[in-house]
Amino acid sequence: MKSWLFAGALLLSLPLLAELRGSGDLGVVIERASGQLLVVEHTTDSRLAEIDGLGDLSHASVVFSRDARYAYVFGRDGGLTRVDLLTGTLDKRIMQSGNSIGGAISQDGKLVAVSNYEPGGVRVFDAATLEPVADIPAEYAPGKYSKVIGLVDAPGNRFVFSLYDADQIWIADMANPAKPEITRFEKIGRAPYDALITPDGRYYIAGLFGDDSLALLDLWHPEQGVRRILQGYAVHDEKLPVYKMPHLEGWAMAGRQAFMPAVGQHKVLVVNTDSWKQQAAIAVHGQPVFVMARPDGRQVWVNFAHPDNDTVQVIDVESHTVIKTLKPGKAVLHMEFTARGEKVWLSVRDEDRIDVYDTGSLTKTAELPASKPSGIFFTHRAHRIGL
C-alpha cells in the first residue's frame, strides 16, 4: 500500500519537477531599440522569454544577484529594473536618476549601486527591495557635480568609480551602508572615460581620454595613490578619428598579460601585468571596442568600431597573431563567452540576430533571432569580481 502511495505521489509531482530548472546557464540579451530584454539559455542555445517595459536601453548594462536568479538592468534613462530570470518577468522597476551609465553589485550581494550622469554621483539600493540606502553626490567643487563612469565592485564591500569631469577616482567603503566612507584620489589624469578592475580585485585601471596613458590604483595599497601607466603608448601613431570609445571592462586578462584596445588605433596592445609596461602591439582590422579573453586565456576575441564592425578577429595568446577573421554581419556590438569558454555569443545588431560560435573550431553553430541586440550577459558573472 505504501509503495502505491509513493508511486502516486511521484507521478503527481512529475509535471512540477519538469518545470524546475537552475539558473547557471541562463543569460539576457539587450534589445536596445525596443526596450526589451531576452532571457536565454546556452546549454541548447535557445530563447526562453522576452520582457517588455525596460525603458531606454541604448547603453544598458546588467549585473546578477548572488543566486543568479535576478538580473539588475541599468538603463540610460535612469531606470533600475530587476528581472526574474526563472519566471521571465519584470519583478520591479524604479526611476532613480535622469541619466545613468552602469552599475555594480556588492561583494555580499546585498547592495546595488548605480553610476549617474544626471545628477552626477552614485546611488545605492537594497538588492532585495530596491529601496534607497545611500546617495553619494560626485561634488568635486562647491555646486559642481561630475559624471560618474567606471563603477565596479571591489573586495571588502567597496565600490570604486571615476569622475569624468573632475579627473578623480573615489573608493566608497560600504561597511556601514547608510554612511559610506569615501576616499578620494585627485589629479589622476584628464577625463577618465571608462575603467576596469582586474579579476583578482586588486587593480583598478581608468582609461584617460585626455591623456596618452592610463591611471592605476592598487587597492591592496591605496595609500600609495594613483600612478600613470603606459604613458605615451600612442605617441608615434597617426592621430585618427575615434569612432567609438573602447570598453575597458572588456580587457582580456590572460596569465601575466593584458590585451587592451588602443584608443583610435588599429592595434591591440599587450601589457605585462607585473610591470604594467607594454611588451607588444598586434595589428588588427580596425579600431578595437571589446578585447575579450576566452575563460582559459588561450584566445582573445576582438570586435571593432564603425565602419569595420562587421568583423571579429581571434588572436592566439601565445603567438600574438591573428588566427581567424570572421565576418558575422553588420554591427557586431558585443560578445559573451559561456562560463568554461566552449562557446561565444555575438550580437549582430543590424542583422537582428545572435550568432553562436564554437571556440575550438571557430565555426558558427547556431543563430537566434533578436531585435537590434546589443549587450549579452550570462549568469556566471554573478560570481566574478567587476562583472
C-alpha positions in Angstrom: 0.0 0.0 0.0 2.8 2.4 0.9 4.6 1.7 -2.3 1.5 2.5 -4.3 1.0 5.8 -2.4 4.6 6.7 -3.1 4.3 6.0 -6.8 1.1 8.0 -7.0 2.8 11.0 -5.2 5.8 10.7 -7.6 3.5 10.7 -10.7 1.7 13.8 -9.4 4.9 15.6 -8.8 6.5 14.9 -12.2 4.8 17.8 -14.1 6.1 20.2 -11.4 9.6 18.7 -11.5 9.7 19.1 -15.2 9.3 22.9 -14.9 12.1 23.3 -12.4 15.5 24.5 -13.6 18.6 26.1 -12.3 19.9 29.5 -13.3 23.5 28.6 -14.1 23.1 28.5 -17.9 20.8 31.5 -18.2 21.5 34.9 -19.5 20.0 38.1 -21.0 20.3 39.9 -24.3 19.5 43.6 -24.5 17.2 44.6 -27.4 18.1 48.2 -27.3 15.7 49.7 -29.9 12.5 48.3 -28.3 13.4 48.5 -24.6 13.1 44.7 -24.3 15.1 42.0 -22.7 15.6 38.4 -24.0 16.0 35.7 -21.4 18.1 32.9 -23.0 19.9 29.7 -22.1 23.2 28.4 -23.5 23.0 24.7 -22.9 20.9 24.2 -26.1 21.2 27.9 -27.2 17.5 28.9 -27.1 15.2 31.9 -26.2 13.1 31.4 -23.1 11.2 34.7 -22.7 11.0 38.3 -24.0 10.3 41.0 -21.4 8.9 44.5 -22.2 8.9 47.8 -20.4 12.6 48.4 -19.6 12.8 51.9 -21.0 15.8 53.4 -22.8 18.4 50.5 -23.2 20.7 52.4 -25.6 23.7 51.9 -23.2 22.3 49.3 -20.8 24.4 47.0 -18.6 23.5 44.2 -16.3 24.6 42.5 -13.1 23.2 39.5 -11.4 22.0 38.6 -7.9 24.1 36.3 -5.8 21.9 33.3 -6.5 21.8 34.2 -10.3 18.0 34.3 -10.3 17.7 38.1 -10.8 19.2 40.4 -13.4 19.6 44.1 -12.5 19.3 46.2 -15.6 20.7 49.8 -15.7 19.0 51.9 -18.3 20.3 55.1 -19.9 17.1 56.9 -18.8 17.9 56.4 -15.1 15.8 53.3 -14.7 16.9 50.4 -12.5 15.0 47.2 -13.2 15.1 43.8 -11.5 14.1 40.9 -13.8 13.2 37.4 -12.6 15.0 35.1 -15.0 13.2 31.9 -13.7 9.7 33.3 -14.3 10.7 35.6 -17.3 9.0 38.6 -15.7 9.8 42.2 -14.7 9.9 42.0 -10.9 10.4 45.7 -10.0 11.4 48.9 -11.7 12.3 52.3 -10.3 13.5 55.6 -11.8 16.5 56.6 -9.8 18.0 59.4 -11.8 17.8 61.3 -15.1 20.7 59.6 -16.9 22.7 56.6 -15.7 25.6 54.8 -17.3 26.0 51.5 -15.4 26.1 49.8 -12.1 27.6 47.1 -9.8 26.5 44.7 -7.1 28.4 44.4 -3.8 30.6 41.5 -2.8 27.9 40.2 -0.3 25.1 40.7 -2.9 23.1 43.0 -0.6 23.7 46.3 -2.4 23.2 47.5 -5.9 25.0 50.7 -6.9 24.2 52.9 -10.0 26.5 55.5 -11.5 24.8 58.6 -12.8 25.5 61.4 -15.2 22.5 63.4 -14.0 22.7 64.2 -11.2 26.4 63.3 -11.1 27.1 60.7 -8.4 26.3 57.1 -7.2 23.1 55.9 -5.7 23.0 52.7 -3.7 19.9 50.4 -3.2 18.9 47.4 -1.2 19.2 44.5 -3.7 16.2 42.7 -2.2 13.7 45.6 -2.2 15.3 48.4 -4.4 14.8 50.8 -1.5 17.4 53.6 -1.4 20.3 53.0 1.0 22.8 55.7 0.3 23.4 58.7 -2.0 26.9 59.7 -2.9 26.9 63.0 -4.9 30.0 63.5 -7.1 30.5 67.0 -5.9 34.1 67.9 -6.6 33.8 71.7 -6.0 31.0 73.8 -4.4 28.0 73.3 -6.6 29.8 71.3 -9.3 28.9 67.7 -9.9 30.8 65.2 -12.2 29.5 62.5 -14.4 30.4 59.1 -12.9 31.9 56.3 -15.0 33.7 53.1 -14.5 31.8 51.9 -11.4 32.9 48.5 -10.2 32.6 46.3 -7.1 35.7 45.5 -5.1 36.6 43.1 -2.3 35.6 44.3 1.2 32.2 45.5 0.1 33.6 48.5 -1.7 32.6 50.3 -4.8 35.2 52.1 -6.9 34.4 54.7 -9.6 35.8 57.6 -11.6 34.7 61.2 -12.0 34.9 62.2 -15.7 34.7 66.0 -15.1 36.9 66.1 -12.0 39.8 63.8 -13.0 39.4 61.8 -9.8 38.9 58.2 -8.6 36.8 57.5 -5.5 36.5 54.5 -3.3 33.3 54.0 -1.3 33.6 51.7 1.6 30.1 50.3 2.4 30.9 48.6 5.7 28.2 50.9 7.1 25.8 51.2 4.1 24.0 54.2 5.5 27.2 56.1 5.9 29.7 55.3 3.1 33.3 56.1 3.8 34.8 57.9 0.8 38.4 58.0 -0.2 39.3 60.4 -3.0 42.2 60.5 -5.4 42.7 63.7 -7.3 44.6 64.7 -10.5 44.7 61.2 -11.8 44.8 62.4 -15.5 42.4 64.1 -17.8 38.9 62.8 -18.5 38.7 59.2 -17.3 36.2 57.7 -19.7 35.9 54.1 -18.6 37.6 51.7 -16.1 38.0 48.1 -15.1 39.0 46.1 -12.1 41.4 43.1 -12.6 39.7 39.7 -12.0 41.5 39.3 -8.6 40.1 42.6 -7.4 43.5 44.2 -6.8 44.0 46.8 -9.5 41.5 49.5 -10.7 42.5 51.0 -14.0 40.9 54.0 -15.6 41.4 55.0 -19.3 42.1 58.6 -19.9 40.6 60.3 -22.9 42.6 63.5 -22.4 46.0 61.9 -21.8 48.1 59.3 -23.6 48.2 57.0 -20.6 46.1 55.2 -18.0 45.6 55.6 -14.3 46.2 52.6 -12.0 45.2 52.3 -8.4 46.4 49.3 -6.3 43.5 48.5 -4.0 45.8 46.5 -1.7 47.8 49.6 -1.1 45.6 52.6 -1.8 47.9 54.7 0.4 50.4 54.7 -2.4 48.0 56.7 -4.5 47.3 56.5 -8.3 50.2 56.0 -10.7 50.2 56.5 -14.5 51.0 53.6 -16.8 51.6 53.2 -20.5 52.5 56.8 -20.8 53.0 57.8 -24.5 51.8 54.5 -25.8 50.4 56.2 -29.0 52.9 59.0 -29.3 54.3 57.7 -32.6 51.0 56.8 -34.1 48.9 58.9 -36.6 46.0 60.5 -34.8 42.9 59.0 -36.2 39.2 59.9 -35.6 37.8 57.9 -32.7 34.5 56.4 -34.0 33.7 54.6 -30.7 35.4 54.6 -27.4 36.7 51.1 -26.4 35.2 49.4 -23.4 37.9 48.7 -20.8 35.8 46.2 -18.9 36.3 44.0 -21.9 40.1 43.9 -21.4 41.5 40.4 -21.9 43.5 39.2 -18.9 45.4 36.1 -19.8 48.1 34.9 -17.3 50.6 37.8 -16.8 49.4 39.6 -19.9 46.7 42.1 -20.5 45.4 42.6 -24.0 43.9 46.1 -24.4 42.4 48.2 -27.2 44.5 51.1 -28.3 42.2 54.2 -28.5 41.7 55.3 -32.1 44.3 52.9 -33.4 44.1 49.7 -35.4 46.0 47.8 -32.6 45.7 45.6 -29.6 48.3 46.4 -27.0 49.9 43.6 -25.0 50.9 44.7 -21.4 52.9 42.8 -18.8 50.8 42.9 -15.6 53.8 42.6 -13.3 55.4 45.8 -14.6 52.4 47.3 -16.3 54.6 48.1 -19.3 53.8 47.4 -23.0 55.5 44.4 -24.4 53.9 44.1 -27.9 51.3 45.5 -30.2 49.2 43.4 -32.5 47.9 44.9 -35.8 44.2 44.3 -36.2 41.4 45.0 -38.7 40.1 48.3 -37.2 39.7 50.3 -34.0 39.0 47.7 -31.3 36.0 48.1 -29.0 35.9 44.9 -26.9 39.1 42.8 -26.5 37.9 39.7 -24.6 39.7 36.6 -23.4 38.3 33.1 -23.6 38.0 31.9 -20.0 41.0 29.6 -20.3 43.1 32.5 -21.5 44.1 30.8 -24.8 42.4 33.1 -27.2 41.4 36.8 -27.4 38.4 37.8 -29.5 38.2 41.4 -30.8 35.3 43.4 -32.3 35.6 46.8 -33.9 34.1 50.3 -34.3 32.3 51.5 -37.4 33.0 51.2 -40.3 34.7 47.9 -39.5 32.0 46.5 -37.2 31.1 43.6 -39.4 34.3 41.8 -38.4 35.6 39.8 -35.5 39.2 38.6 -35.1 40.6 35.9 -33.0 44.1 36.3 -31.5 46.3 33.4 -30.3 47.6 34.5 -26.9 50.8 32.5 -27.1 52.0 33.8 -30.5 50.3 37.2 -30.5 49.0 36.5 -34.0 45.5 36.8 -35.6 44.5 33.2 -36.4 41.0 33.9 -37.7 39.0 36.7 -39.2 35.2 36.2 -39.1 32.5 38.2 -40.9 29.3 37.7 -38.9 27.4 40.6 -40.3 26.7 44.3 -39.8 27.3 45.9 -36.4 28.7 43.2 -34.1 28.3 45.1 -30.8 29.1 42.6 -28.0 30.5 39.2 -27.2 29.9 36.9 -24.3 31.7 33.6 -23.5 30.0 30.7 -21.8 31.4 30.0 -18.3 34.0 27.5 -19.5 34.6 29.1 -22.9 33.5 26.4 -25.3 31.1 28.8 -27.0 30.9 32.6 -27.6 27.7 34.5 -28.4 27.9 37.6 -30.7 25.2 40.2 -31.1 24.8 41.2 -34.7 22.6 44.3 -34.3 21.9 45.3 -37.9 21.1 41.7 -38.9 18.6 41.3 -35.9 20.5 38.2 -34.9 22.6 36.4 -32.2 25.3 34.2 -33.6 26.9 31.3 -31.5 30.4 30.1 -32.4 32.3 27.1 -31.3 35.6 28.5 -29.9 37.5 25.3 -30.8 36.6 25.0 -34.4 35.9 28.8 -34.8 32.7 27.9 -36.7 29.1 29.2 -36.3 26.9 26.6 -34.7 23.6 28.4 -34.1 21.6 31.6 -34.7 18.8 33.2 -32.6 16.5 36.0 -33.8 16.7 39.2 -31.7 15.6 42.7 -32.3 18.6 45.0 -32.6 20.6 43.1 -30.0 23.5 44.8 -28.1 24.8 43.6 -24.7 24.8 39.9 -23.9 25.2 38.9 -20.2 25.4 35.3 -18.8 24.7 34.5 -15.1 28.2 33.2 -14.3 29.1 36.9 -14.0 27.3 36.7 -10.6 30.4 35.0 -9.1 33.1 37.2 -10.6 34.6 40.4 -9.4 33.9 43.5 -11.5 31.3 42.0 -13.9 
